[in-house]
Amino acid sequence: MKRLLLCFLLVTTVQLVQAQYYKTDTTAAPATPAASKKFDASRLIIGGSLGLSFGDYTNLNISPLIGYRISQLFAAGININAQYGSERFRDYNNYTTQRNQYTIFGGGIWGRVYPLDFLFIHVQPEYNFVSMKSTDYTNDPKVTVTDHYGVPSLLMGAGYSQPVGGRAAFSIMALYDVLQDTRSPYQNGLILRIGASLGI
């Protein structure tokens, strides 16, 4: 039971909070064609993801996003991706043999299509700059190698949003990096993002 709970906590903390703010005033008079072209602050989407995990694999992730609900069917915006990670490899005697540390900073654009109010398709091309330091403890003295590179990703997937009262909603999204570059930070398969949407 403890292992099941630990696995659940790890999955939900990797990309934990995805908060969005989207307001629609249903009491207002119908918009004229000229008014409908103006910027409407109630259509802004502000949110992002926070991730946190510790242990032999440590990951801290802050990924804010901002966007605009263009219509009932489409939304688009920009995102920033900032991560710190560390992974430690051990031998049979529990001694550390290798430790990799990396920082990631990048961002991109995203777009969503809402075929239904509660279902959306998400596309997010982004480019990340990665700085990596790898230390090999099996040599005496230890050997450290550093590398800096840029890598593209194309995250695609779908999400589901379930209202929980008023303008609040629970949401879950599953994404996959379809480019699968050998140095992509998203090589581990499916990316799950779980969070809440709050309307004002």
Secondary structure as a PSIPRED ss2 file (coil, helix, strand):
# PSIPRED VFORMAT (PSIPRED V4.0)

   1 M C   1.000  0.000  0.000
   2 K H   0.000  1.000  0.000
   3 R H   0.000  1.000  0.000
   4 L H   0.000  1.000  0.000
   5 L H   0.000  1.000  0.000
   6 L H   0.000  1.000  0.000
   7 C H   0.000  1.000  0.000
   8 F H   0.000  1.000  0.000
   9 L H   0.000  1.000  0.000
  10 L H   0.000  1.000  0.000
  11 V H   0.000  1.000  0.000
  12 T H   0.000  1.000  0.000
  13 T H   0.000  1.000  0.000
  14 V H   0.000  1.000  0.000
  15 Q C   1.000  0.000  0.000
  16 L C   1.000  0.000  0.000
  17 V C   1.000  0.000  0.000
  18 Q C   1.000  0.000  0.000
  19 A C   1.000  0.000  0.000
  20 Q C   1.000  0.000  0.000
  21 Y C   1.000  0.000  0.000
  22 Y C   1.000  0.000  0.000
  23 K C   1.000  0.000  0.000
  24 T C   1.000  0.000  0.000
  25 D C   1.000  0.000  0.000
  26 T C   1.000  0.000  0.000
  27 T C   1.000  0.000  0.000
  28 A C   1.000  0.000  0.000
  29 A C   1.000  0.000  0.000
  30 P C   1.000  0.000  0.000
  31 A C   1.000  0.000  0.000
  32 T C   1.000  0.000  0.000
  33 P H   0.000  1.000  0.000
  34 A H   0.000  1.000  0.000
  35 A H   0.000  1.000  0.000
  36 S H   0.000  1.000  0.000
  37 K C   1.000  0.000  0.000
  38 K C   1.000  0.000  0.000
  39 F C   1.000  0.000  0.000
  40 D C   1.000  0.000  0.000
  41 A H   0.000  1.000  0.000
  42 S H   0.000  1.000  0.000
  43 R H   0.000  1.000  0.000
  44 L E   0.000  0.000  1.000
  45 I E   0.000  0.000  1.000
  46 I E   0.000  0.000  1.000
  47 G E   0.000  0.000  1.000
  48 G E   0.000  0.000  1.000
  49 S E   0.000  0.000  1.000
  50 L E   0.000  0.000  1.000
  51 G E   0.000  0.000  1.000
  52 L E   0.000  0.000  1.000
  53 S E   0.000  0.000  1.000
  54 F C   1.000  0.000  0.000
  55 G C   1.000  0.000  0.000
  56 D C   1.000  0.000  0.000
  57 Y E   0.000  0.000  1.000
  58 T E   0.000  0.000  1.000
  59 N E   0.000  0.000  1.000
  60 L E   0.000  0.000  1.000
  61 N E   0.000  0.000  1.000
  62 I E   0.000  0.000  1.000
  63 S E   0.000  0.000  1.000
  64 P E   0.000  0.000  1.000
  65 L E   0.000  0.000  1.000
  66 I E   0.000  0.000  1.000
  67 G E   0.000  0.000  1.000
  68 Y E   0.000  0.000  1.000
  69 R C   1.000  0.000  0.000
  70 I C   1.000  0.000  0.000
  71 S C   1.000  0.000  0.000
  72 Q C   1.000  0.000  0.000
  73 L C   1.000  0.000  0.000
  74 F E   0.000  0.000  1.000
  75 A E   0.000  0.000  1.000
  76 A E   0.000  0.000  1.000
  77 G E   0.000  0.000  1.000
  78 I E   0.000  0.000  1.000
  79 N E   0.000  0.000  1.000
  80 I E   0.000  0.000  1.000
  81 N E   0.000  0.000  1.000
  82 A E   0.000  0.000  1.000
  83 Q E   0.000  0.000  1.000
  84 Y E   0.000  0.000  1.000
  85 G E   0.000  0.000  1.000
  86 S E   0.000  0.000  1.000
  87 E E   0.000  0.000  1.000
  88 R E   0.000  0.000  1.000
  89 F E   0.000  0.000  1.000
  90 R E   0.000  0.000  1.000
  91 D C   1.000  0.000  0.000
  92 Y C   1.000  0.000  0.000
  93 N C   1.000  0.000  0.000
  94 N C   1.000  0.000  0.000
  95 Y C   1.000  0.000  0.000
  96 T E   0.000  0.000  1.000
  97 T E   0.000  0.000  1.000
  98 Q E   0.000  0.000  1.000
  99 R E   0.000  0.000  1.000
 100 N E   0.000  0.000  1.000
 101 Q E   0.000  0.000  1.000
 102 Y E   0.000  0.000  1.000
 103 T E   0.000  0.000  1.000
 104 I E   0.000  0.000  1.000
 105 F E   0.000  0.000  1.000
 106 G E   0.000  0.000  1.000
 107 G E   0.000  0.000  1.000
 108 G E   0.000  0.000  1.000
 109 I E   0.000  0.000  1.000
 110 W E   0.000  0.000  1.000
 111 G E   0.000  0.000  1.000
 112 R E   0.000  0.000  1.000
 113 V E   0.000  0.000  1.000
 114 Y E   0.000  0.000  1.000
 115 P E   0.000  0.000  1.000
 116 L E   0.000  0.000  1.000
 117 D C   1.000  0.000  0.000
 118 F C   1.000  0.000  0.000
 119 L E   0.000  0.000  1.000
 120 F E   0.000  0.000  1.000
 121 I E   0.000  0.000  1.000
 122 H E   0.000  0.000  1.000
 123 V E   0.000  0.000  1.000
 124 Q E   0.000  0.000  1.000
 125 P E   0.000  0.000  1.000
 126 E E   0.000  0.000  1.000
 127 Y E   0.000  0.000  1.000
 128 N E   0.000  0.000  1.000
 129 F E   0.000  0.000  1.000
 130 V E   0.000  0.000  1.000
 131 S E   0.000  0.000  1.000
 132 M E   0.000  0.000  1.000
 133 K E   0.000  0.000  1.000
 134 S E   0.000  0.000  1.000
 135 T E   0.000  0.000  1.000
 136 D E   0.000  0.000  1.000
 137 Y C   1.000  0.000  0.000
 138 T C   1.000  0.000  0.000
 139 N C   1.000  0.000  0.000
 140 D C   1.000  0.000  0.000
 141 P C   1.000  0.000  0.000
 142 K C   1.000  0.000  0.000
 143 V E   0.000  0.000  1.000
 144 T E   0.000  0.000  1.000
 145 V E   0.000  0.000  1.000
 146 T E   0.000  0.000  1.000
 147 D E   0.000  0.000  1.000
 148 H E   0.000  0.000  1.000
 149 Y E   0.000  0.000  1.000
 150 G E   0.000  0.000  1.000
 151 V E   0.000  0.000  1.000
 152 P E   0.000  0.000  1.000
 153 S E   0.000  0.000  1.000
 154 L E   0.000  0.000  1.000
 155 L E   0.000  0.000  1.000
 156 M E   0.000  0.000  1.000
 157 G E   0.000  0.000  1.000
 158 A E   0.000  0.000  1.000
 159 G E   0.000  0.000  1.000
 160 Y E   0.000  0.000  1.000
 161 S E   0.000  0.000  1.000
 162 Q E   0.000  0.000  1.000
 163 P E   0.000  0.000  1.000
 164 V E   0.000  0.000  1.000
 165 G E   0.000  0.000  1.000
 166 G C   1.000  0.000  0.000
 167 R C   1.000  0.000  0.000
 168 A E   0.000  0.000  1.000
 169 A E   0.000  0.000  1.000
 170 F E   0.000  0.000  1.000
 171 S E   0.000  0.000  1.000
 172 I E   0.000  0.000  1.000
 173 M E   0.000  0.000  1.000
 174 A E   0.000  0.000  1.000
 175 L E   0.000  0.000  1.000
 176 Y E   0.000  0.000  1.000
 177 D E   0.000  0.000  1.000
 178 V C   1.000  0.000  0.000
 179 L C   1.000  0.000  0.000
 180 Q C   1.000  0.000  0.000
 181 D C   1.000  0.000  0.000
 182 T C   1.000  0.000  0.000
 183 R C   1.000  0.000  0.000
 184 S C   1.000  0.000  0.000
 185 P C   1.000  0.000  0.000
 186 Y C   1.000  0.000  0.000
 187 Q C   1.000  0.000  0.000
 188 N C   1.000  0.000  0.000
 189 G C   1.000  0.000  0.000
 190 L C   1.000  0.000  0.000
 191 I E   0.000  0.000  1.000
 192 L E   0.000  0.000  1.000
 193 R E   0.000  0.000  1.000
 194 I E   0.000  0.000  1.000
 195 G E   0.000  0.000  1.000
 196 A E   0.000  0.000  1.000
 197 S E   0.000  0.000  1.000
 198 L C   1.000  0.000  0.000
 199 G C   1.000  0.000  0.000
 200 I C   1.000  0.000  0.000
